[in-house]
Amino acid sequence: LEAGRNIRYKKSLDRYGVSVAVVMRWIEACPQSAVKFFAHVASHTAVAASLTIHGRALGKMSADSPVDQLRSILPLPSILQILDYCIAKKLNEIIDLQLPGEDGCFVCARPRTQAAEVAISVQLWIEKALDNHSQGGVAQSDVQTYYDTIQTLRICKWLEQRGYEQRNCATILRLQMLPTILLHAGPIEIKIVHRSRGGITGSRIAGAPGRIPVEETMMSRAHFWRTLGGTTIDAKLTMSSYIDNLFNIGDSPSNAVRIQEDFEIQLAARWNQRIKPSSCSVMAPKGCLQQMPDPRKWPRTEVMECLGFQIQHNAETNLAWNHTKNMMWRAFFANCAKSDARGLQTRSKMKVLTRAVRPRLLYRAIAMPLTQTRIQAIDTQQRKMVAATARLKFAPGEDPAPYCRRRNRQASALLEAHGKWSRDACKALYKFDLHVRRNSSGKLWASSILRTRDETWLHQRRAACGLHTGRTDTRALRGHVAQRWEPAAKLARA
C-alpha cells in the first residue's frame, strides 16, 4: 500500500490494461492473496521471464539525434512498479548503511537534496576563487551510458559480500535481466532478450544499485583526494555527484582534473565503466595563471553547464539570465499563447501564466545572486507577458506612444494584483540562503564555501588596503566585480 501511495501515475493503464490504482484496491481487498502473488512473481524465474516491457526510443535533445544520443523510455507494468518500489526501498537502506559518505564528498539526487545545491557550490567556488587571485578550478564529466553498462551481477556480488541475502540478490537479477524488452522506434519494433548487463532505465531497482559504482569509488578514494581538493575554512572539498554527473573542485585546475582522472581509473578497474570523453571540461576563474591540464582531453570553458544552470568563469550571471528568459518565453508560448487559452477570462489567463512560467524563473533564480537591475529586469519580462496575455489593444485613434504608456500602466496594475515574480525570486533566494547556512545534513559544500573569504574577511582586506580605496588586493584582474552571494542575500531579504 505504501508503494501504491508513492507511485506518481496511479491511474495510467499499462500494456496489460491494469493500473496501479486497481492493484491497490485488490491489495486492500485481498491482502494475503496479494502477498502470495507478489512473492510468486519475485521468486519464480519463469514468471519474470514471461513479462514484457514495451518502451520507446527517443532523441535525447531532438527528434533527429544520432544513435549515441538516443534515450529509451521503459514504463514498467503496474505489478512490476509495486515490486520495484518495495525492493528498492529496502535496498537503499542497505546501501545507506554500507556507504555513509566521506567528508568532502557530496552525493546529490538523494532524498532531501536538490540539484541547485551542486550548482550553487560551483558558483560560490568560482566567486571565492576570484577573491583568491583567481586560484582554483572546477572539473566536470559524465559516466558514459551509465545505466546501460551497469554490471548488475557484480553489484549483486558486492551486496552479498556485505550481508545482503542471496535470495534478494537473485530477485534483483531476475526482475532486471529476465523481462523481455520491446523497443519501439517509429514503425520499427526491436525485441531485446537475454541481457547480461545494464538496468531497466527509470526503474527504482536500477537506480538503487546504480548508486554503488560512483559512491563506492568516491568513498574508497576520498582520503587520497584530500590533498588535491578545494580548501575551505573547515574542510577539503573534492567530489560531488548527481547520479552519473561528476563535479570536482580544487585549489588549481590541475588538481581538480587529477581527482577526475583518478576516479576514472578506479571506476574502470572496479566496475568496468568509462567516462564519456565529450563530457570532460575544466573551468578556471577569469585571470587564472595556474598550470592547465591537457586541453585535448580537458578543454577549458568559460561557461559550464551544471545540472541546468550556467556558471561563468567571472561569476557573472548574465548568460544564465538570458537562458532563463528563453525558458520563460518558451513556457509562455507553449501555454498562454495557445489558441485554446485565448478564450479564457483574464483572471484565468493570469493563473495559467503564473503556473506555467513562474516555476522556470524560481528554479534558476536561486543560483543567480540578484541585483537591483536584475529585479527590474524580472519585472520587465513579467510586464511584457502580462500585457500579451491580457491582450491590451490600441484604442480607436490612439497613437503608439500613449498606447505603450497606457499598456505598461495597466500591466503594472495587473502585476500588483497577481503578485510580482521578482518578489518571489527574492523570497526563493533568501530561503535558499537560510537553507545553505543551516546545513542540517552537515554535508553541503555551499555552507563551507560561503564561510570562506566571507564578507567579514573582505572588510578586513579593505581595512588593510585603506578604507577609502575600496580595494581588497585579492583580484588577479581589475574590472567589474560580479554581485557576491552575501550582498545578494541581504538584498533579497530587504
C-alpha positions as CSV (number, residue, x, y, z in Angstrom):
1,L,0.0,0.0,0.0
2,E,2.9,2.4,0.7
3,A,4.3,1.6,-2.7
4,G,1.0,2.5,-4.3
5,R,0.7,5.7,-2.5
6,N,4.2,6.8,-3.6
7,I,3.9,6.0,-7.3
8,R,3.0,9.1,-9.2
9,Y,0.8,8.0,-12.1
10,K,-1.6,5.6,-10.3
11,K,-4.4,5.7,-12.9
12,S,-2.3,5.2,-16.1
13,L,-3.0,1.9,-17.8
14,D,-0.1,-0.3,-18.8
15,R,0.1,-2.6,-21.8
16,Y,-1.8,-5.3,-19.9
17,G,-4.8,-2.9,-19.2
18,V,-4.1,-2.6,-15.5
19,S,-3.3,0.5,-13.4
20,V,-1.6,0.9,-10.0
21,A,-4.8,2.2,-8.6
22,V,-6.6,-1.1,-9.5
23,V,-3.8,-3.1,-8.0
24,M,-4.0,-1.1,-4.8
25,R,-7.8,-1.8,-4.5
26,W,-7.0,-5.5,-4.9
27,I,-4.3,-5.4,-2.2
28,E,-6.7,-3.7,0.2
29,A,-9.5,-6.3,-0.5
30,C,-7.3,-9.4,-0.5
31,P,-4.0,-8.7,1.3
32,Q,-3.0,-12.3,1.8
33,S,-3.6,-13.3,-1.8
34,A,-1.7,-10.2,-3.0
35,V,1.3,-11.0,-0.8
36,K,1.4,-14.6,-2.2
37,F,1.1,-13.3,-5.8
38,F,3.9,-10.8,-5.5
39,A,6.2,-13.3,-3.8
40,H,5.4,-15.7,-6.6
41,V,6.4,-13.2,-9.3
42,A,9.6,-12.1,-7.5
43,S,10.8,-15.7,-6.8
44,H,10.0,-17.6,-10.0
45,T,12.2,-17.2,-13.0
46,A,9.7,-18.4,-15.5
47,V,7.1,-15.8,-14.4
48,A,9.7,-13.0,-14.6
49,A,10.8,-14.1,-18.0
50,S,7.2,-14.1,-19.3
51,L,6.8,-10.4,-18.6
52,T,7.2,-7.9,-21.4
53,I,8.1,-4.2,-21.1
54,H,7.1,-2.0,-24.0
55,G,9.3,1.0,-24.5
56,R,10.2,3.8,-26.9
57,A,13.4,5.1,-28.3
58,L,13.5,8.9,-28.4
59,G,16.1,11.5,-29.2
60,K,17.8,12.9,-26.1
61,M,18.0,16.5,-27.4
62,S,15.9,16.5,-30.6
63,A,13.9,14.2,-32.9
64,D,16.9,13.9,-35.2
65,S,19.5,12.7,-32.7
66,P,22.4,10.4,-33.7
67,V,22.4,6.9,-32.4
68,D,24.6,7.6,-29.4
69,Q,22.2,10.3,-28.3
70,L,19.1,8.2,-28.1
71,R,17.2,7.6,-24.9
72,S,15.0,4.6,-24.1
73,I,11.7,5.2,-22.1
74,L,10.7,1.9,-20.4
75,P,7.4,2.3,-18.4
76,L,7.0,-0.8,-16.1
77,P,3.8,-2.8,-15.9
78,S,1.8,-2.0,-12.8
79,I,2.8,-5.2,-11.0
80,L,6.5,-4.5,-11.5
81,Q,6.0,-0.9,-10.3
82,I,4.8,-2.2,-6.9
83,L,7.7,-4.7,-6.6
84,D,10.1,-2.1,-7.9
85,Y,9.3,0.3,-5.1
86,C,9.3,-2.3,-2.3
87,I,12.7,-3.8,-3.3
88,A,14.4,-0.5,-4.0
89,K,13.3,0.9,-0.6
90,K,15.0,-2.0,1.3
91,L,18.0,-1.9,-1.0
92,N,18.6,1.8,-0.5
93,E,18.5,1.3,3.3
94,I,21.3,-1.3,3.0
95,I,23.3,0.9,0.7
96,D,23.0,3.9,3.1
97,L,24.5,1.8,5.8
98,Q,27.3,0.5,3.7
99,L,28.1,3.8,2.0
100,P,27.5,6.6,4.6
101,G,29.7,9.1,2.7
102,E,33.0,10.7,3.3
103,D,34.0,14.2,4.4
104,G,34.5,16.4,1.5
105,C,32.3,14.4,-0.8
106,F,28.6,15.3,-1.6
107,V,26.1,12.8,-3.1
108,C,23.1,14.5,-4.6
109,A,20.0,13.0,-6.2
110,R,19.1,11.6,-2.8
111,P,16.1,12.4,-0.5
112,R,16.3,15.9,0.9
113,T,18.9,17.0,-1.7
114,Q,18.4,19.1,-4.9
115,A,20.4,19.8,-8.0
116,A,20.7,23.5,-7.1
117,E,22.9,22.6,-4.1
118,V,25.6,21.4,-6.5
119,A,25.2,24.4,-8.9
120,I,25.3,26.9,-6.0
121,S,28.5,25.3,-4.7
122,V,30.2,25.6,-8.1
123,Q,29.0,29.2,-8.5
124,L,30.3,30.1,-5.0
125,W,33.7,28.3,-5.6
126,I,34.3,30.5,-8.7
127,E,33.3,33.6,-6.7
128,K,35.7,32.7,-3.8
129,A,38.5,31.7,-6.2
130,L,38.3,35.1,-7.9
131,D,38.9,36.6,-4.5
132,N,42.0,34.5,-4.1
133,H,43.9,35.9,-7.1
134,S,41.9,33.6,-9.4
135,Q,43.4,30.4,-7.9
136,G,41.2,27.4,-8.2
137,G,39.3,25.3,-10.7
138,V,36.3,23.1,-11.4
139,A,36.3,19.9,-13.5
140,Q,33.2,18.2,-14.9
141,S,32.5,14.8,-16.5
142,D,29.7,12.2,-17.0
143,V,29.8,8.4,-16.9
144,Q,29.3,7.0,-20.3
145,T,25.9,5.3,-20.9
146,Y,25.6,4.8,-17.2
147,Y,22.6,2.6,-16.7
148,D,23.2,0.7,-19.9
149,T,26.6,-0.5,-18.7
150,I,26.0,-1.2,-15.1
151,Q,27.4,-4.6,-14.1
152,T,24.3,-5.9,-12.3
153,L,25.8,-9.3,-11.4
154,R,29.0,-7.6,-10.0
155,I,26.9,-5.3,-7.9
156,C,24.8,-8.2,-6.5
157,K,28.0,-10.0,-5.5
158,W,29.2,-6.8,-3.8
159,L,25.9,-6.7,-1.9
160,E,26.1,-10.4,-1.0
161,Q,29.6,-9.9,0.4
162,R,28.2,-7.2,2.7
163,G,25.4,-9.3,4.2
164,Y,22.6,-8.8,1.7
165,E,20.6,-12.1,1.4
166,Q,21.4,-14.2,-1.6
167,R,17.7,-14.7,-2.5
168,N,17.2,-10.9,-2.6
169,C,20.2,-10.6,-4.9
170,A,18.6,-13.2,-7.1
171,T,15.3,-11.3,-7.1
172,I,17.2,-8.1,-8.3
173,L,18.8,-10.0,-11.2
174,R,15.5,-11.8,-12.0
175,L,13.5,-8.6,-12.3
176,Q,16.2,-6.6,-14.1
177,M,17.5,-9.2,-16.6
178,L,14.7,-11.5,-17.4
179,P,11.8,-9.4,-18.7
180,T,11.6,-9.1,-22.5
181,I,12.1,-5.5,-23.8
182,L,10.1,-4.4,-26.9
183,L,11.6,-1.2,-28.0
184,H,9.5,0.9,-30.5
185,A,11.3,3.3,-32.7
186,G,8.8,4.7,-35.1
187,P,7.4,1.8,-37.2
188,I,10.3,-0.4,-36.1
189,E,10.0,-2.8,-33.2
190,I,13.1,-4.3,-31.6
191,K,13.0,-7.3,-29.3
192,I,15.7,-7.4,-26.6
193,V,16.2,-10.6,-24.6
194,H,18.9,-12.5,-22.7
195,R,20.5,-9.3,-21.3
196,S,23.6,-9.8,-19.2
197,R,24.3,-6.2,-18.0
198,G,22.6,-2.8,-17.6
199,G,19.5,-2.0,-15.8
200,I,15.9,-1.1,-16.8
201,T,16.3,2.7,-17.2
202,G,13.9,4.6,-15.0
203,S,13.2,1.7,-12.5
204,R,13.9,2.2,-8.9
205,I,15.7,-1.1,-8.7
206,A,18.2,0.1,-11.3
207,G,18.6,3.4,-9.5
208,A,19.5,1.9,-6.2
209,P,22.3,-0.4,-7.4
210,G,23.3,2.4,-9.8
211,R,24.4,4.4,-6.7
212,I,27.1,1.8,-5.8
213,P,29.8,2.2,-8.6
214,V,30.0,6.0,-8.1
215,E,29.5,6.2,-4.3
216,E,31.8,3.2,-3.6
217,T,34.6,4.7,-5.7
218,M,34.2,8.1,-4.0
219,M,34.3,6.5,-0.6
220,S,37.3,4.4,-1.3
221,R,39.4,7.2,-2.8
222,A,38.3,10.2,-0.8
223,H,41.3,10.1,1.6
224,F,43.7,10.2,-1.4
225,W,41.9,13.3,-2.9
226,R,42.0,15.5,0.2
227,T,45.4,16.9,-0.8
228,L,44.0,17.9,-4.2
229,G,40.6,19.2,-3.2
230,G,39.4,22.8,-2.7
231,T,40.4,24.4,0.6
232,T,37.6,26.0,2.7
233,I,37.5,27.3,6.2
234,D,36.7,23.9,7.7
235,A,37.1,21.2,5.1
236,K,38.7,19.9,1.9
237,L,36.1,19.5,-0.8
238,T,36.8,17.0,-3.5
239,M,33.9,15.5,-5.5
240,S,30.2,15.9,-5.9
241,S,27.9,13.6,-7.8
242,Y,24.4,13.7,-9.3
243,I,23.8,10.1,-10.4
244,D,26.4,9.9,-13.3
245,N,27.3,13.6,-13.4
246,L,30.6,14.4,-11.6
247,F,31.9,17.7,-10.4
248,N,35.3,18.3,-8.7
249,I,36.8,21.5,-7.2
250,G,40.4,22.1,-6.4
251,D,42.9,24.8,-5.4
252,S,44.0,24.7,-9.0
253,P,42.5,23.4,-12.3
254,S,45.1,20.7,-12.5
255,N,44.2,19.4,-9.0
256,A,40.5,19.2,-9.9
257,V,41.4,17.3,-13.1
258,R,43.7,14.9,-11.2
259,I,40.8,13.9,-9.0
260,Q,38.6,13.2,-12.0
261,E,41.4,11.2,-13.7
262,D,41.9,9.1,-10.6
263,F,38.2,8.5,-10.3
264,E,38.1,7.4,-14.0
265,I,40.9,4.9,-13.4
266,Q,39.3,3.4,-10.3
267,L,35.8,3.3,-11.9
268,A,37.1,1.3,-14.8
269,A,39.1,-1.1,-12.6
270,R,36.4,-1.7,-10.1
271,W,33.2,-1.5,-12.2
272,N,34.3,-1.6,-15.8
273,Q,32.7,1.7,-16.6
274,R,34.1,4.6,-18.6
275,I,33.9,8.4,-18.6
276,K,32.3,10.0,-21.7
277,P,35.1,11.8,-23.5
278,S,33.0,14.6,-24.8
279,S,31.7,15.4,-21.3
280,C,35.1,16.4,-19.9
281,S,35.7,20.0,-19.3
282,V,37.5,22.3,-16.9
283,M,36.8,25.9,-15.8
284,A,39.3,28.2,-14.2
285,P,38.3,31.6,-12.8
286,K,39.0,34.6,-15.1
287,G,42.6,35.7,-14.9
288,C,43.9,32.3,-13.6
289,L,47.6,31.8,-14.4
290,Q,48.0,28.4,-12.9
291,Q,49.0,25.4,-15.0
292,M,46.2,24.0,-17.0
293,P,45.6,20.3,-17.8
294,D,45.9,18.8,-21.3
295,P,43.5,20.8,-23.5
296,R,42.9,17.9,-25.8
297,K,41.1,15.9,-23.1
298,W,40.2,18.7,-20.8
299,P,39.2,21.7,-22.9
300,R,39.0,24.9,-20.9
301,T,35.5,26.5,-20.9
302,E,34.3,29.9,-19.8
303,V,30.7,28.7,-19.3
304,M,30.0,25.4,-17.5
305,E,26.6,23.7,-17.8
306,C,25.9,22.4,-14.3
307,L,22.6,20.5,-14.0
308,G,20.6,23.0,-15.9
309,F,22.4,26.1,-14.5
310,Q,25.0,28.1,-16.4
311,I,28.1,29.0,-14.4
312,Q,30.5,31.7,-15.8
313,H,34.2,31.9,-15.2
314,N,33.9,35.5,-14.0
315,A,31.0,34.7,-11.6
316,E,28.6,36.9,-13.6
317,T,25.1,35.6,-14.3
318,N,24.1,37.5,-17.5
319,L,24.2,34.3,-19.6
320,A,22.2,32.4,-17.0
321,W,19.7,35.2,-17.0
322,N,19.5,35.1,-20.9
323,H,18.9,31.3,-20.7
324,T,16.2,31.8,-18.0
325,K,14.4,34.4,-20.2
326,N,14.4,32.0,-23.1
327,M,13.0,29.2,-21.0
328,M,10.3,31.6,-19.6
329,W,9.2,32.6,-23.1
330,R,9.2,29.0,-24.3
331,A,6.9,28.2,-21.5
332,F,4.8,31.2,-22.3
333,F,4.3,30.4,-26.0
334,A,3.7,26.7,-25.1
335,N,0.8,27.6,-22.7
336,C,-0.5,31.1,-22.7
337,A,-0.2,31.8,-26.4
338,K,-2.1,28.7,-27.5
339,S,-5.4,29.2,-29.3
340,D,-7.3,27.3,-26.7
341,A,-6.1,29.7,-24.0
342,R,-7.3,32.9,-25.8
343,G,-10.9,32.4,-24.9
344,L,-10.3,32.3,-21.1
345,Q,-11.1,35.2,-18.8
346,T,-8.2,37.5,-17.8
347,R,-8.1,36.1,-14.3
348,S,-7.8,32.5,-15.6
349,K,-5.1,33.6,-18.1
350,M,-3.1,35.1,-15.3
351,K,-3.3,31.8,-13.4
352,V,-2.1,29.8,-16.4
353,L,0.8,32.3,-16.9
354,T,1.8,32.0,-13.2
355,R,1.6,28.3,-13.2
356,A,3.5,27.8,-16.5
357,V,6.2,30.4,-16.4
358,R,6.9,31.3,-12.8
359,P,8.5,27.9,-11.8
360,R,11.0,28.3,-14.7
361,L,12.2,31.6,-13.1
362,L,12.2,30.5,-9.5
363,Y,14.2,27.3,-10.2
364,R,17.1,29.2,-11.7
365,A,16.8,32.4,-9.6
366,I,18.3,30.7,-6.5
367,A,21.6,30.2,-8.4
368,M,21.8,33.8,-9.6
369,P,22.9,36.4,-7.0
370,L,20.3,39.1,-7.5
371,T,20.9,42.8,-8.1
372,Q,18.5,45.7,-8.2
373,T,18.9,45.7,-12.0
374,R,18.1,42.1,-12.3
375,I,14.9,42.6,-10.1
376,Q,13.8,45.3,-12.5
377,A,14.6,43.0,-15.5
378,I,12.3,40.3,-14.0
379,D,9.5,42.8,-13.6
380,T,10.0,43.9,-17.2
381,Q,9.7,40.4,-18.5
382,Q,6.6,39.7,-16.4
383,R,5.1,43.0,-17.6
384,K,5.6,42.0,-21.2
385,M,4.0,38.6,-20.7
386,V,1.1,40.1,-18.7
387,A,0.4,42.7,-21.5
388,A,0.5,40.0,-24.1
389,T,-1.8,37.6,-22.1
390,A,-4.3,40.3,-21.3
391,R,-4.3,41.4,-25.0
392,L,-4.2,45.1,-24.2
393,K,-5.0,46.7,-27.6
394,F,-4.9,50.1,-29.2
395,A,-7.9,52.4,-28.5
396,P,-9.5,54.0,-31.6
397,G,-7.3,56.8,-32.8
398,E,-4.7,56.2,-30.2
399,D,-1.0,57.0,-31.0
400,P,1.7,54.4,-30.4
401,A,3.5,56.4,-27.6
402,P,0.4,56.9,-25.4
403,Y,-0.7,53.3,-26.1
404,C,2.7,52.0,-24.8
405,R,2.4,54.1,-21.6
406,R,-1.2,53.0,-21.0
407,R,-0.4,49.4,-21.7
408,N,2.5,49.5,-19.2
409,R,0.3,51.1,-16.6
410,Q,-2.4,48.5,-16.9
411,A,0.1,45.7,-17.0
412,S,1.8,47.0,-13.9
413,A,-1.6,47.2,-12.1
414,L,-2.1,43.5,-13.0
415,L,1.4,42.7,-11.7
416,E,0.5,44.2,-8.3
417,A,-2.8,42.4,-8.3
418,H,-1.5,38.9,-9.1
419,G,1.9,39.2,-7.4
420,K,5.4,40.2,-8.7
421,W,7.7,37.4,-9.7
422,S,10.7,39.5,-8.6
423,R,9.4,39.3,-5.0
424,D,9.0,35.6,-5.3
425,A,12.6,35.3,-6.7
426,C,13.9,37.3,-3.8
427,K,12.0,35.1,-1.3
428,A,13.3,32.0,-3.0
429,L,16.9,33.2,-2.8
430,Y,16.5,34.3,0.8
431,K,15.1,30.9,1.8
432,F,17.8,29.0,0.0
433,D,20.4,31.2,1.7
434,L,18.9,30.2,5.1
435,H,18.9,26.5,3.9
436,V,22.6,26.7,3.0
437,R,23.6,28.4,6.3
438,R,21.5,26.0,8.3
439,N,23.2,22.9,6.6
440,S,21.1,20.4,8.5
441,S,22.7,17.5,6.8
442,G,26.2,18.7,7.6
443,K,27.4,17.8,4.1
444,L,26.5,20.9,2.0
445,W,29.5,22.2,0.1
446,A,27.9,25.6,-0.2
447,S,27.9,26.1,3.6
448,S,31.6,25.6,3.9
449,I,32.4,27.7,0.8
450,L,30.2,30.5,1.9
451,R,32.1,30.9,5.2
452,T,35.4,31.0,3.3
453,R,36.6,34.5,2.5
454,D,33.3,35.9,3.6
455,E,32.1,39.5,4.0
456,T,34.0,40.0,7.3
457,W,37.2,38.9,5.6
458,L,36.6,41.3,2.7
459,H,36.1,44.2,5.2
460,Q,39.4,43.2,6.9
461,R,41.2,43.3,3.5
462,R,39.7,46.7,2.7
463,A,40.9,48.0,6.1
464,A,44.4,46.7,5.4
465,C,44.5,48.3,2.0
466,G,42.9,51.6,3.0
467,L,39.3,52.2,3.8
468,H,38.8,54.9,1.2
469,T,40.3,53.0,-1.7
470,G,37.7,50.2,-1.8
471,R,40.2,47.7,-2.9
472,T,41.0,44.3,-1.3
473,D,44.1,43.3,-3.2
474,T,42.6,39.9,-3.8
475,R,41.9,40.0,-7.5
476,A,44.2,39.0,-10.4
477,L,42.5,41.3,-12.8
478,R,41.0,44.8,-12.4
479,G,37.5,45.3,-13.6
480,H,33.8,44.9,-12.8
481,V,33.2,42.7,-9.7
482,A,30.1,40.5,-10.1
483,Q,27.5,40.6,-7.4
484,R,28.6,38.4,-4.5
485,W,26.2,36.0,-2.7
486,E,26.1,37.7,0.7
487,P,25.1,41.2,-0.6
488,A,22.5,39.4,-2.9
489,A,21.0,37.6,0.1
490,K,20.7,40.8,2.1
491,L,19.1,42.5,-0.9
492,A,16.6,39.6,-1.2
493,R,15.8,39.8,2.5
494,A,15.2,43.6,2.2
